Amino acid sequence: MLVKLTIDEQKLEDARNRSKDMKIDNDFIDSFYIPNPINGFPGFYNNLNIDISIQDICNESVKDSYSSFSGGKEVWNASDLKAYAELVRSGYDIRDNYGVCDNIDQILNKYPELQNSDRKFIVSLVSMLKSEQSKSGGWRWHKWGEYIGEQNPTHEYLYDEPEIEEVFVYHIYELE
């Protein structure tokens, strides 16, 4: 099931105090650390590295941010690559917990356990806009996982795509 994060105000204040010692502005800490929920989609947050803020300022904690999904069950973790390779060779349906999409519905369709499981999840979702990309370098498809959307990428860089204006990078985290 998708869950709402709870901010521990004392932990947030402690993070702000640590930032003062490092001469980091509280506005930066708040924009980086505080989970930014996406209206109308409980459990979805507009933060890329939300696992960092969960550990530092929320009452919840991440169980595993590197697991994959298969048939609604966790089947491997980063420390067991041999088992993962064997599953792939056998044709087992393995879905990574991160990737690229066009919209939230595509995530919900690919991972039904987000809504139909007793396990607790949150999803970070961040927009990648073509208009914000550099002419040289910038956001590339292959670095962000499987694309589960319906558009037709034809170039390595988002900036060079003739018909794609926006995609979203997502990452699913299971909570304890």
Order of alpha helices (4+ residues) and beta strands (2+ residues): alpha-alpha-beta-alpha-beta-beta-beta-alpha-beta-alpha-alpha-beta-beta-beta
